[in-house]
Amino acid sequence: LLSAARRAADFLVGDLDDQGYFKTNGAFVSAGEVKTYTCLCAWAIYRFGELVQEDRYKIAAVAVIEAALRQQQPNGWFSHNCLSHSDMPLTHTIGYTLQGVLEVGLLAGRADFIDAVRRTADAVLPRMSSDGYLPGRFSADWEPAGFSSCLTGSAQLAIVSYRLFEQTGATK
């Protein structure tokens, strides 16, 4: 398993450009196109670096998160953060991004990463209705971009919110 994990980590690290973005993003995404949500991979890369006690993996993971944070707007919005509609990402890809940033932030002791997650959570969570409904997509001003929900996105945002609360104790 360790050998397979190393091959996977080496592939991911080898796919990074000099700015910390993945160069390839799968068959249905154009090469060279920034997809912010891929920063979730940084969590696994960082954990592997800890496991094998090799800093190069941890350094690469931090670079991926720093690249993702360059896509964050002052209101917490992340550009280039959807599979198909970057102007109205799914809560699913918002959740991917936040979980990657948060978990690497916690592992690396980077308060700036945790603060970035908090900024987004503070913007999106008030959009939840009193009965727990969260729109499945949002526009750049955090207005709902559709009337459907996204179960995986809602679950991911709940996980991130609970983890954020565990670490900060912040309820709002």
GUVONU-517549 format. One line per field, with one value per residue: residue number from 1; residue in three letters; chain; z, y, x of N, C-alpha, C, O, CB in turn. Coordinates in pm, 1 decimal. Atoms other than C-alpha are relative to their C-alpha. Glycine has a CB too. Example, Ala and Ser with C-alpha at 12.3 -4.5 7.8 and 13.67 -1.06 7.14 Angstrom:
GUVONU-517549
lotor = 1,2 .
titor = ALA,SER .
tilum = A,A .
n_Z = 0.0,-6.0 .
n_Y = -119.0,-119.0 .
n_X = 89.0,-82.0 .
ca_Z = 780.0,714.0 .
ca_Y = -450.0,-106.0 .
ca_X = 1230.0,1367.0 .
c_Z = 0.0,73.0 .
c_Y = 120.0,109.0 .
c_X = 90.0,-77.0 .
o_Z = 66.5,89.9 .
o_Y = 118.1,219.8 .
o_X = 193.6,-26.1 .
cb_Z = 124.6,-141.5 .
cb_Y = 2.7,46.2 .
cb_X = -99.2,41.4 .
***
This chain:
GUVONU-517549
lotor = 1,2,3,4,5,6,7,8,9,10,11,12,13,14,15,16,17,18,19,20,21,22,23,24,25,26,27,28,29,30,31,32,33,34,35,36,37,38,39,40,41,42,43,44,45,46,47,48,49,50,51,52,53,54,55,56,57,58,59,60,61,62,63,64,65,66,67,68,69,70,71,72,73,74,75,76,77,78,79,80,81,82,83,84,85,86,87,88,89,90,91,92,93,94,95,96,97,98,99,100,101,102,103,104,105,106,107,108,109,110,111,112,113,114,115,116,117,118,119,120,121,122,123,124,125,126,127,128,129,130,131,132,133,134,135,136,137,138,139,140,141,142,143,144,145,146,147,148,149,150,151,152,153,154,155,156,157,158,159,160,161,162,163,164,165,166,167,168,169,170,171,172 .
titor = LEU,LEU,SER,ALA,ALA,ARG,ARG,ALA,ALA,ASP,PHE,LEU,VAL,GLY,ASP,LEU,ASP,ASP,GLN,GLY,TYR,PHE,LYS,THR,ASN,GLY,ALA,PHE,VAL,SER,ALA,GLY,GLU,VAL,LYS,THR,TYR,THR,CYS,LEU,CYS,ALA,TRP,ALA,ILE,TYR,ARG,PHE,GLY,GLU,LEU,VAL,GLN,GLU,ASP,ARG,TYR,LYS,ILE,ALA,ALA,VAL,ALA,VAL,ILE,GLU,ALA,ALA,LEU,ARG,GLN,GLN,GLN,PRO,ASN,GLY,TRP,PHE,SER,HIS,ASN,CYS,LEU,SER,HIS,SER,ASP,MET,PRO,LEU,THR,HIS,THR,ILE,GLY,TYR,THR,LEU,GLN,GLY,VAL,LEU,GLU,VAL,GLY,LEU,LEU,ALA,GLY,ARG,ALA,ASP,PHE,ILE,ASP,ALA,VAL,ARG,ARG,THR,ALA,ASP,ALA,VAL,LEU,PRO,ARG,MET,SER,SER,ASP,GLY,TYR,LEU,PRO,GLY,ARG,PHE,SER,ALA,ASP,TRP,GLU,PRO,ALA,GLY,PHE,SER,SER,CYS,LEU,THR,GLY,SER,ALA,GLN,LEU,ALA,ILE,VAL,SER,TYR,ARG,LEU,PHE,GLU,GLN,THR,GLY,ALA,THR,LYS .
tilum = A,A,A,A,A,A,A,A,A,A,A,A,A,A,A,A,A,A,A,A,A,A,A,A,A,A,A,A,A,A,A,A,A,A,A,A,A,A,A,A,A,A,A,A,A,A,A,A,A,A,A,A,A,A,A,A,A,A,A,A,A,A,A,A,A,A,A,A,A,A,A,A,A,A,A,A,A,A,A,A,A,A,A,A,A,A,A,A,A,A,A,A,A,A,A,A,A,A,A,A,A,A,A,A,A,A,A,A,A,A,A,A,A,A,A,A,A,A,A,A,A,A,A,A,A,A,A,A,A,A,A,A,A,A,A,A,A,A,A,A,A,A,A,A,A,A,A,A,A,A,A,A,A,A,A,A,A,A,A,A,A,A,A,A,A,A,A,A,A,A,A,A .
n_Z = 0.0,-6.8,133.9,83.3,-48.8,46.5,142.8,12.7,-47.9,97.3,118.0,-30.7,-15.3,132.5,86.5,-40.3,71.0,-92.1,-84.5,-94.7,60.2,74.1,143.8,62.2,-92.0,39.6,142.1,42.5,-32.0,83.8,-65.4,-25.4,-56.7,-146.2,-67.0,-138.9,-86.6,-4.4,-117.5,-95.7,11.4,-84.4,-131.6,9.6,22.5,-127.4,-91.1,44.8,-41.9,-142.8,-15.2,40.9,-56.3,109.1,6.5,135.4,21.7,-78.2,66.2,120.1,-42.7,-41.8,123.1,62.6,-74.8,26.6,133.3,-14.5,-69.0,96.3,69.1,-92.1,1.3,-136.7,-58.6,-23.1,127.1,71.5,145.7,69.2,-103.1,33.1,107.8,129.2,-1.7,-97.9,-47.3,-100.0,-40.8,-88.1,-138.3,-0.1,24.2,-108.4,-111.8,28.9,-21.0,-141.8,-76.3,28.3,-65.0,-145.5,-51.5,12.9,-97.2,-133.4,-5.7,14.5,-97.8,75.6,-39.1,116.5,73.1,-79.5,13.9,134.0,-7.3,-82.7,80.6,89.5,-81.2,-48.5,110.9,57.0,-97.1,-21.7,113.0,-31.4,-51.9,-136.1,3.2,36.3,144.6,51.0,146.3,52.7,72.9,-38.9,86.0,-65.8,-110.5,-93.1,22.4,58.0,146.0,43.6,-100.7,-45.6,-104.4,33.7,-123.6,-35.0,-39.6,-133.8,-94.9,-10.3,-74.0,-140.3,-53.5,-15.6,-108.5,-127.4,-22.6,-31.8,-137.1,-88.5,-10.4,-38.4,-95.0,51.1,41.3,102.8 .
n_Y = -119.9,-117.4,-19.9,-57.3,-135.9,-83.3,-25.7,-97.4,-129.6,-48.3,-45.1,-127.3,-104.5,-19.8,-66.6,-140.1,-98.9,-78.5,-84.2,83.6,51.7,124.0,-25.0,78.5,6.1,103.7,6.3,-95.5,-135.8,-40.0,-11.7,-136.7,-74.8,2.9,54.7,-25.2,109.6,107.7,-17.0,107.2,98.0,-42.7,64.3,132.9,-17.6,-41.0,116.1,93.5,-57.2,30.1,144.7,41.7,-97.9,-68.0,-135.4,-45.3,18.7,-102.3,-128.0,-2.6,-14.3,-139.6,-79.9,18.5,-80.6,-141.2,-28.9,-9.7,-125.3,-110.0,-5.5,-44.9,-141.2,-50.2,47.6,143.1,69.2,55.0,5.2,124.0,100.2,90.9,96.0,-46.0,-137.8,-71.6,-119.5,42.5,132.1,87.9,9.4,116.7,-42.4,-93.9,86.6,55.1,-104.5,-34.3,109.6,4.4,-113.8,15.8,112.6,-32.5,-106.4,59.0,81.7,-84.0,-108.3,-124.7,-73.9,-70.1,95.1,18.0,-125.4,-2.0,86.9,-71.3,-108.6,59.2,54.5,-113.7,-51.6,97.2,63.3,-76.5,22.9,117.4,-37.9,47.0,144.0,70.9,2.9,-79.2,9.0,83.1,-83.0,-140.8,-94.6,-64.0,-84.5,96.3,17.8,131.8,2.9,106.1,38.4,137.0,15.5,96.8,74.8,18.9,-129.8,-31.9,87.0,-44.6,-126.1,33.2,56.9,-110.9,-86.5,67.1,0.0,-136.7,-22.5,76.6,-65.0,-140.6,-24.4,-105.8,43.6,-94.5 .
n_X = 81.6,-86.7,-55.6,106.6,23.4,-111.8,19.1,108.9,-49.0,-98.1,75.0,64.9,-102.2,-58.1,98.0,13.6,-81.1,-82.3,85.8,72.8,122.4,-14.8,-3.8,106.6,113.0,94.2,33.4,102.8,-43.4,-112.4,-130.2,-40.1,111.6,0.0,117.9,-35.8,42.3,-98.5,-85.7,29.8,-109.4,-112.2,14.7,-60.9,-143.6,-60.0,3.6,-102.6,-128.0,-15.5,-16.9,-134.0,-91.9,-70.4,53.1,32.7,143.9,69.9,-26.1,84.6,139.3,17.6,-0.1,131.5,97.7,-31.4,53.9,145.9,33.0,-11.9,128.8,104.2,35.7,19.2,126.0,-10.6,25.8,-115.5,13.0,-39.7,24.7,108.9,-23.8,49.1,49.9,-82.2,68.9,98.3,-46.2,76.1,-46.4,-89.0,-138.0,-32.6,-37.6,-132.7,-100.1,-10.2,-57.3,-143.1,-65.9,7.5,-79.6,-142.5,-24.6,-12.8,-122.0,-119.5,2.6,12.3,120.2,53.3,84.2,121.8,73.5,59.8,118.8,98.2,55.8,99.4,109.5,78.8,80.6,94.2,89.6,123.3,91.0,81.9,131.5,27.9,28.5,-122.5,-21.8,-111.6,-2.7,-107.8,-95.8,-3.5,-70.5,-114.8,43.9,59.1,143.0,28.6,-6.2,90.4,98.7,-23.9,-101.6,-104.2,-15.0,-141.6,-53.8,51.3,-70.3,-139.1,-4.0,25.4,-124.4,-95.3,48.4,-26.8,-145.4,-37.3,44.6,-89.0,-131.3,4.9,106.8,86.1,132.4,47.4 .
ca_Z = 0.0,81.6,-262.8,-433.4,-213.5,-307.4,-677.9,-636.1,-433.3,-682.2,-970.7,-799.9,-701.5,-1050.7,-1203.0,-1024.7,-1217.6,-1069.1,-922.7,-731.8,-972.7,-1116.0,-1487.5,-1579.3,-1433.3,-1582.9,-1920.5,-1922.6,-1815.6,-2039.7,-1947.3,-1794.0,-1674.8,-1306.3,-1103.3,-748.4,-595.2,-680.0,-372.6,-179.9,-308.8,-102.2,216.5,105.1,-18.9,314.6,511.4,296.9,366.1,737.5,701.9,520.1,698.9,375.0,374.0,-4.7,-2.3,273.3,94.6,-227.6,-42.8,112.9,-232.8,-365.5,-88.0,-136.8,-506.2,-411.5,-178.1,-467.0,-615.6,-304.8,-318.9,-13.5,35.3,63.3,-293.3,-482.5,-857.2,-1094.6,-847.3,-1037.9,-1270.0,-1539.9,-1432.6,-1264.8,-1234.2,-1016.3,-844.7,-673.6,-296.7,-368.9,-514.9,-258.2,5.3,-164.9,-158.9,200.1,326.5,149.5,279.0,632.8,674.0,536.0,747.7,1059.4,977.1,881.6,1162.7,914.2,1074.2,744.8,580.8,863.0,844.3,470.7,540.2,807.3,565.1,318.4,587.1,726.9,382.2,278.0,598.8,656.4,318.5,478.1,543.8,886.8,776.0,673.4,297.0,130.3,-241.2,-454.0,-640.9,-562.0,-765.4,-679.9,-449.6,-257.4,-398.3,-480.7,-844.2,-866.7,-686.9,-641.8,-351.5,-365.4,-99.2,-121.3,-102.9,198.5,371.0,289.7,418.4,736.7,786.3,730.3,966.6,1242.6,1195.7,1201.3,1522.1,1678.7,1613.7,1680.5,1898.3,1682.6,1637.7,1410.1 .
ca_Y = 0.0,237.8,185.7,259.7,565.2,694.2,650.3,841.8,1119.4,1142.6,1164.9,1445.2,1640.0,1588.9,1730.0,2064.7,2370.8,2629.7,2821.7,2524.6,2437.4,2091.8,2087.4,1812.2,1774.5,1463.5,1370.6,1619.7,1926.9,2115.0,2087.1,2405.2,2515.4,2611.1,2403.6,2532.9,2236.6,2005.0,2148.3,1870.1,1644.6,1849.5,1696.2,1345.9,1469.1,1636.7,1328.9,1111.8,1347.8,1304.7,927.5,892.7,1187.2,1363.1,1738.3,1768.9,1634.3,1868.9,2163.6,2072.2,2041.1,2384.6,2528.3,2382.6,2550.5,2878.7,2858.9,2796.8,3096.1,3315.5,3235.6,3352.4,3686.5,3913.9,3785.3,3425.6,3329.0,3104.4,3157.9,2862.9,2634.3,2413.6,2115.6,2297.1,2640.1,2842.5,3138.8,2932.8,2646.8,2356.0,2337.1,2005.2,2174.6,2454.5,2178.9,2013.3,2338.8,2422.9,2076.4,2077.0,2422.5,2346.7,2009.4,2123.3,2436.4,2227.1,1986.5,2262.4,2495.9,2767.7,3005.4,3193.4,2879.8,2832.6,3200.3,3161.2,2874.2,3077.4,3367.8,3140.2,2962.0,3297.7,3389.6,3066.8,2926.9,3218.5,3122.3,2807.8,2832.3,2772.6,2423.5,2334.5,2384.5,2504.7,2593.4,2366.5,2648.1,3002.7,3304.7,3522.8,3744.7,3435.3,3458.4,3121.9,3030.3,2766.5,2615.9,2267.0,2142.7,1931.5,1660.6,1587.9,1958.7,2010.1,1712.5,1836.4,2184.5,2031.8,1831.8,2141.0,2343.4,2085.0,2056.2,2433.3,2447.8,2171.5,2374.9,2728.6,2696.6,2966.4,2929.3,3230.1 .
ca_X = 0.0,280.4,433.0,100.6,47.7,393.9,321.3,-5.0,158.9,445.9,198.1,6.0,317.4,461.2,142.3,177.9,286.6,519.1,222.3,79.8,-203.0,-257.2,-174.0,-418.9,-763.0,-920.7,-1058.6,-1347.4,-1146.4,-906.3,-539.9,-406.7,-750.3,-754.2,-997.8,-977.9,-1164.8,-874.7,-703.1,-878.9,-597.2,-352.5,-490.5,-390.2,-52.5,18.2,-89.4,137.0,427.6,364.7,341.7,672.5,832.6,924.9,878.6,863.3,508.3,399.9,560.4,377.1,45.7,88.1,167.2,-159.9,-358.5,-176.1,-272.4,-635.3,-630.9,-516.2,-857.1,-1045.1,-1223.4,-1266.1,-1624.1,-1499.0,-1591.6,-1345.5,-1305.9,-1269.8,-1441.4,-1682.7,-1687.7,-1882.4,-2016.1,-1741.2,-1976.4,-2213.1,-2031.7,-2197.6,-2187.4,-2015.1,-1706.8,-1725.1,-1712.6,-1414.2,-1223.8,-1305.5,-1219.4,-883.7,-795.1,-912.5,-746.1,-410.8,-439.5,-490.5,-207.2,36.7,-64.3,-161.1,-409.4,-441.5,-582.2,-831.8,-929.6,-995.0,-1234.9,-1406.1,-1453.0,-1633.9,-1836.0,-1945.2,-2076.4,-2246.5,-2396.3,-2636.2,-2788.7,-2931.2,-3303.8,-3454.3,-3559.5,-3201.1,-3233.3,-2914.5,-2918.0,-2700.9,-2526.1,-2420.0,-2318.7,-2019.7,-2226.2,-2344.7,-2694.6,-2854.9,-2790.2,-3061.1,-3354.0,-3215.1,-3009.0,-2694.4,-2697.5,-2325.3,-2244.4,-2469.3,-2305.7,-1955.1,-2029.9,-2171.9,-1851.0,-1635.7,-1854.0,-1828.1,-1450.8,-1419.5,-1623.4,-1409.4,-1098.1,-1217.5,-1526.3,-1686.1,-2059.5,-2108.0 .
c_Z = 0.0,-137.1,-93.2,41.4,-47.4,-148.7,-21.7,42.2,-98.3,-127.3,25.9,11.2,-136.3,-95.9,35.6,-87.8,103.0,88.7,102.2,-51.5,-70.3,-149.3,-72.9,103.5,-37.1,-144.4,-45.3,29.3,-83.5,82.6,15.9,58.2,152.0,48.5,149.3,90.7,6.8,118.4,108.4,-2.4,90.9,137.3,-0.5,-20.4,131.0,96.7,-39.7,41.3,147.5,21.2,-31.0,49.8,-107.3,-22.3,-139.7,-30.5,76.0,-63.2,-125.0,37.2,41.7,-123.3,-72.2,70.6,-20.5,-138.0,6.0,64.5,-89.6,-81.5,89.6,-6.1,143.8,67.8,24.0,-123.6,-62.4,-149.6,-51.2,86.7,-31.1,-114.0,-135.8,-4.5,105.6,55.4,101.2,45.8,88.9,143.1,15.1,-20.8,99.2,121.8,-19.0,33.8,148.0,81.2,-24.2,72.4,150.8,50.3,-15.2,98.0,140.1,13.2,-1.4,102.8,-64.4,32.1,-118.2,-84.6,72.6,-8.3,-136.0,-4.0,77.4,-79.0,-95.1,78.1,51.3,-108.6,-43.6,101.9,32.7,-112.9,22.0,59.7,139.8,4.6,-50.2,-148.6,-37.4,-152.2,-47.3,-76.5,50.6,-105.2,84.4,113.9,107.0,-7.3,-59.1,-152.6,-55.5,113.6,49.8,116.2,-48.6,128.7,39.0,44.9,138.4,105.9,18.6,79.2,147.6,65.8,26.2,116.9,136.1,31.9,39.8,143.3,98.7,27.1,57.2,108.7,-46.3,-45.5,-104.8,-70.5 .
c_Y = 126.2,30.9,63.1,144.1,93.0,30.8,105.4,139.2,58.4,48.7,137.1,113.5,31.2,73.4,147.5,91.0,84.6,94.1,-80.7,-52.7,-132.0,30.1,-76.1,-21.1,-106.5,16.4,109.0,145.6,31.0,9.5,147.3,86.9,-13.2,-57.2,2.1,-117.8,-115.2,14.4,-103.2,-106.8,34.7,-64.4,-136.7,9.9,35.6,-118.6,-103.4,50.2,-24.3,-147.5,-44.2,94.2,63.1,135.4,43.5,-14.7,106.0,138.3,13.2,20.9,143.9,91.5,-9.7,86.3,148.9,41.1,14.8,132.3,121.6,15.1,52.6,151.7,47.5,-49.4,-151.4,-84.8,-49.0,-3.3,-137.2,-122.5,-92.2,-92.4,59.2,146.8,81.0,124.2,-34.1,-142.3,-73.8,9.6,-118.0,43.0,107.6,-80.1,-63.4,101.7,29.7,-111.9,-11.6,110.0,-18.7,-109.1,23.5,111.2,-53.7,-79.1,85.1,112.2,136.6,67.9,74.3,-90.1,-15.6,125.8,9.6,-86.3,69.8,111.4,-54.5,-54.4,112.0,58.7,-98.3,-54.7,82.4,-16.1,-123.0,46.8,-58.5,-148.6,-82.1,-8.1,93.7,-12.7,-78.0,74.4,143.4,82.7,71.4,93.6,-81.7,-5.1,-138.6,7.8,-113.6,-37.3,-142.2,1.3,-103.6,-74.4,-17.7,131.4,41.2,-82.7,44.8,130.0,-22.3,-55.5,110.9,88.8,-62.4,-2.1,140.1,32.8,-74.8,73.8,141.6,29.9,108.2,-57.1,92.2,63.4 .
c_X = 85.9,60.4,-103.4,-28.7,110.9,-14.4,-109.1,46.5,100.8,-68.9,-60.6,100.9,64.0,-92.4,-18.2,84.7,74.3,-81.0,-79.8,-132.4,29.6,-9.7,-110.0,-109.2,-101.3,-41.8,-96.6,36.2,123.6,128.5,34.1,-109.7,2.6,-132.9,31.4,-32.4,99.0,95.5,-32.1,109.8,117.3,-4.9,66.9,150.9,69.4,6.1,105.1,138.1,27.0,30.8,142.7,108.8,89.2,-66.1,-42.1,-148.0,-80.1,16.3,-87.6,-146.3,-29.9,-3.9,-134.3,-104.3,26.5,-51.6,-151.6,-38.4,19.7,-128.4,-112.2,-16.6,-21.7,-128.2,-0.8,-19.3,130.6,-30.7,42.9,-27.6,-117.8,40.6,-35.7,-41.9,74.7,-67.7,-109.2,33.0,-100.2,51.8,95.2,145.5,43.3,45.8,136.5,108.3,18.9,62.7,150.6,75.8,2.4,93.3,149.8,36.0,19.5,129.5,126.8,6.3,-9.8,-132.9,-61.0,-89.3,-134.2,-86.6,-69.5,-126.3,-110.2,-68.0,-108.2,-118.4,-89.5,-89.3,-108.0,-100.1,-124.5,-103.1,-88.0,-132.2,-20.3,-32.1,118.9,28.6,114.5,-1.3,122.7,107.2,-9.2,72.0,106.1,-37.9,-73.4,-152.8,-21.8,-3.0,-85.9,-92.7,17.0,99.1,100.6,32.8,146.4,62.4,-45.9,72.0,144.5,11.7,-30.7,126.8,101.9,-41.0,26.1,148.9,48.1,-40.2,89.7,129.8,-7.0,-101.3,-97.1,-133.4,-60.3,116.3 .
o_Z = -66.2,-174.7,-169.9,-43.7,-84.0,-191.5,-105.5,-27.3,-125.4,-185.5,-56.5,-45.2,-166.6,-196.2,-31.0,-123.6,223.3,181.0,185.6,25.6,-124.0,-192.4,-168.1,223.7,2.7,-207.0,-160.2,10.0,-95.1,194.5,-72.9,99.2,204.4,5.4,201.3,182.8,98.8,144.4,201.7,99.9,131.7,197.1,90.8,36.8,162.7,160.9,46.8,85.7,187.3,101.4,43.1,22.4,-94.1,-64.1,-153.6,-103.8,24.1,-66.4,-150.3,-29.1,7.1,-127.2,-129.1,5.5,-34.6,-155.2,-56.6,23.8,-65.5,-145.4,42.3,-4.9,233.0,190.5,59.3,-121.1,-60.0,-191.1,15.6,101.0,58.5,-189.9,-234.4,-111.3,217.4,162.6,163.5,5.4,158.6,165.3,105.7,53.5,130.5,187.4,75.2,102.8,197.9,171.9,69.3,133.8,214.5,143.8,74.5,157.6,212.8,113.9,67.7,108.9,-15.7,-23.5,-123.3,-143.4,10.1,-17.7,-145.6,-66.2,38.6,-65.3,-111.0,38.9,54.1,-78.7,-73.7,66.6,55.5,-97.4,-56.4,145.2,184.3,109.1,-74.2,-188.3,3.6,-203.5,18.5,-101.6,97.4,-173.4,205.4,197.0,193.8,86.4,-136.6,-209.5,-167.8,228.7,134.4,140.4,-147.8,214.5,155.2,138.8,218.0,211.7,130.9,161.3,233.3,178.4,133.2,195.6,228.6,146.3,128.4,216.5,202.3,138.4,127.0,179.4,24.6,-117.3,-166.9,-160.1 .
o_Y = 225.0,147.4,153.6,230.5,207.4,143.7,194.4,237.3,178.4,149.4,227.6,221.0,147.0,128.3,217.8,57.8,61.8,154.1,-23.1,-109.1,-152.0,105.9,-24.4,-27.6,-95.4,119.6,152.6,234.4,-52.1,60.7,228.0,200.1,-124.2,-13.5,-87.9,-146.9,-196.7,-74.6,-120.8,-169.6,-53.5,-91.2,-168.6,-68.3,-19.2,-142.5,-164.1,-28.6,-52.4,-183.0,-122.5,73.9,71.0,143.1,129.9,66.5,161.5,217.1,119.5,97.0,198.3,186.5,88.8,150.8,227.4,153.3,104.6,195.5,226.3,118.1,75.6,227.3,-35.9,-58.7,-208.2,-204.4,22.6,-62.5,-209.6,-209.8,-128.6,-63.3,36.5,207.7,97.9,172.3,55.5,-238.5,-13.9,34.2,-119.7,0.6,118.8,-43.9,-70.1,70.6,34.2,-85.4,-35.1,85.4,4.0,-87.1,-11.6,109.6,-8.9,-67.9,54.7,185.9,232.4,32.7,92.0,-43.4,-15.1,116.3,62.7,-49.2,66.1,133.2,6.9,-33.3,97.4,119.8,-57.5,-76.7,23.9,23.2,-149.6,135.4,-143.6,-212.0,-202.1,-70.5,209.7,-124.5,-77.6,20.1,188.2,34.2,50.6,126.2,-26.1,-49.9,-185.8,100.6,-159.1,1.1,-187.8,100.5,-172.4,-21.8,1.3,133.3,92.0,-30.9,48.2,145.3,47.9,-18.5,116.4,131.7,5.8,20.0,155.1,94.9,-19.4,71.6,184.9,129.9,140.5,-157.0,57.9,145.5 .
o_X = 54.2,73.1,-70.6,-49.7,84.0,9.6,-94.9,20.0,98.5,-28.5,-47.4,80.2,92.7,-47.0,-94.2,197.7,61.8,-26.1,-149.7,-210.0,138.5,-96.5,-168.5,-83.5,-217.3,-17.5,-89.2,-46.8,213.7,127.9,6.8,-83.9,10.6,-239.6,97.5,44.0,91.9,176.6,46.2,137.0,192.9,99.3,143.0,226.8,174.9,108.4,168.3,221.7,140.0,117.2,202.1,227.1,211.3,-181.6,-128.7,-204.3,-177.0,-78.2,-144.1,-216.8,-134.8,-82.2,-181.4,-186.5,-67.3,-99.3,-207.8,-135.8,-40.5,-149.7,-223.5,80.5,-37.0,-132.8,-104.1,9.8,230.8,-130.3,116.7,58.0,-193.9,133.1,34.5,-35.5,26.1,-31.0,-166.3,-32.3,-182.2,170.4,178.5,234.0,161.9,143.5,215.4,205.4,131.3,141.6,227.1,179.7,105.2,170.3,226.5,143.7,108.1,199.4,224.0,104.7,50.2,-236.9,-182.7,-186.9,-240.2,-209.0,-180.2,-225.9,-227.0,-188.4,-213.7,-233.2,-211.7,-191.9,-220.1,-216.0,-230.3,-218.7,-179.1,-135.1,56.6,-16.8,105.3,127.0,118.1,2.1,226.8,214.8,-113.8,162.3,115.2,47.0,-140.7,-219.0,61.4,-60.6,-64.2,-72.0,-59.9,167.8,76.7,103.7,182.4,142.0,33.1,107.6,194.8,102.1,22.9,159.9,162.6,43.3,70.2,188.4,132.2,36.9,126.7,182.4,84.8,-89.0,-192.4,-138.0,-161.0,96.8 .
cb_Z = 120.0,103.6,-58.1,10.2,153.9,27.1,-73.9,84.7,140.0,-33.6,-36.9,129.3,102.8,-58.9,8.7,146.7,-93.3,-77.8,-86.9,123.7,-99.2,43.0,-56.6,-54.4,5.8,89.9,-31.4,67.4,153.3,-68.5,-80.7,-124.7,-57.3,59.1,-51.3,49.6,-46.0,-129.8,56.5,-31.4,-144.6,14.6,38.3,-114.9,-106.4,63.1,-0.1,-153.1,-28.8,77.5,-90.6,-150.2,107.1,-131.7,52.2,-102.3,44.1,144.6,-37.5,-80.2,116.1,96.6,-93.3,3.7,150.7,9.3,-100.0,83.6,125.5,-93.9,-51.9,143.5,-86.5,-2.0,-90.7,101.4,-98.6,52.3,-66.7,-37.9,130.9,-37.3,24.0,-40.3,27.4,-62.0,-117.5,-57.6,72.0,-49.7,97.1,-109.9,-143.1,36.0,18.8,-148.1,-73.9,55.9,-35.9,-148.9,-35.8,42.2,-71.7,-146.0,-0.7,30.0,-116.8,-138.8,86.2,-152.0,111.7,-85.0,-14.1,148.0,18.9,-105.5,66.6,125.3,-80.5,-83.7,118.2,54.0,-118.1,-60.7,126.5,15.9,-129.6,98.4,-95.5,59.4,-88.0,53.7,-75.6,61.0,-62.7,-87.2,-153.4,136.5,-65.4,-101.0,-52.0,140.7,-93.9,53.1,-47.4,-48.5,-55.4,-116.1,137.9,-62.0,-13.3,-119.8,-100.0,7.4,-47.8,-139.3,-59.8,11.4,-98.0,-130.1,-16.4,-2.8,-127.4,-98.6,16.7,-60.7,-136.0,-119.1,132.4,-115.2,119.5,61.3 .
cb_Y = -0.1,-21.7,-133.7,-85.0,1.9,-70.0,-130.8,-43.3,-14.1,-110.7,-101.7,-11.4,-44.3,-132.3,-71.6,17.4,89.9,79.8,79.6,75.7,102.5,-103.7,-38.4,-137.0,132.9,2.0,-133.6,-33.1,16.3,134.3,-73.9,60.6,-50.1,142.6,-146.9,123.1,-51.6,-3.5,141.6,-63.9,-8.8,151.2,-13.9,-79.8,109.4,116.6,-64.9,-19.4,148.9,39.0,-73.9,-9.9,-65.3,-85.7,95.1,-77.4,-141.9,1.7,12.7,-130.7,-95.9,43.5,-45.8,-149.3,-34.6,24.6,-111.3,-117.7,14.8,-23.4,-137.9,-43.8,24.4,149.7,37.4,-40.4,93.3,-142.9,111.4,4.7,68.2,78.6,-127.7,-83.6,3.1,38.6,75.7,7.3,12.6,-145.3,-14.3,-100.4,51.7,90.9,-108.1,-41.7,127.4,33.0,-131.1,11.0,131.9,-31.2,-128.8,42.5,98.5,-90.5,-97.8,59.2,-5.8,-26.6,98.6,54.2,-138.5,-32.3,118.7,-49.4,-136.0,58.2,71.3,-111.3,-81.8,108.0,33.1,-114.9,-27.1,146.4,-16.2,-96.4,-47.9,78.3,-26.9,-136.0,39.4,-47.5,140.9,-102.5,-6.0,16.8,103.0,76.5,112.1,33.4,111.2,-54.7,-15.4,-123.4,16.5,-88.6,-42.8,69.7,-135.0,-57.5,105.3,-25.0,-146.1,18.6,100.4,-102.3,-105.0,83.6,28.1,-142.5,-48.2,98.4,-44.1,-136.4,4.6,83.2,38.0,74.0,-8.1,108.5 .
cb_X = -92.8,111.6,49.1,-128.8,-9.3,135.0,-36.3,-121.1,63.8,101.2,-110.9,-79.3,109.2,37.5,-133.9,39.5,-88.5,100.6,-95.5,-23.9,-60.5,-107.3,136.0,53.6,-67.9,-122.0,-58.5,-130.3,29.6,-29.4,110.5,48.5,-135.4,24.0,-35.5,-70.9,-131.3,79.0,-15.2,-137.5,48.3,0.7,-149.5,-63.4,25.8,-80.4,-140.6,-6.9,3.2,-127.0,-97.5,6.9,86.0,-1.6,101.2,81.1,-43.5,52.1,150.4,16.0,-30.5,114.6,113.3,-42.2,4.7,152.9,38.9,-54.5,85.0,119.8,-36.7,32.8,-127.2,-0.8,-116.1,-97.9,-74.1,35.6,84.4,149.5,-24.0,-126.5,-80.3,-114.5,-152.9,131.1,-59.9,-145.2,131.3,6.9,-119.4,-42.2,15.3,-123.4,-103.3,10.5,-39.9,-136.8,-69.5,24.1,-70.9,-142.6,-38.7,34.5,-113.8,-119.8,3.0,4.8,122.3,11.7,32.6,113.8,71.6,35.0,94.4,101.7,34.4,67.5,112.7,62.8,55.5,92.1,89.3,76.5,75.2,34.0,79.8,74.3,-112.4,-115.0,-121.0,-5.6,-129.1,138.1,-0.8,-56.6,-25.9,68.1,-99.6,79.2,-90.5,42.2,-57.5,-134.4,145.7,78.4,-137.6,53.2,-64.2,128.5,-66.4,78.5,-39.9,-152.2,-4.0,59.9,-99.2,-115.6,58.9,8.8,-149.7,-54.3,75.1,-65.0,-146.5,30.4,65.3,-30.3,58.3,68.3,-91.4,-89.1 .
***
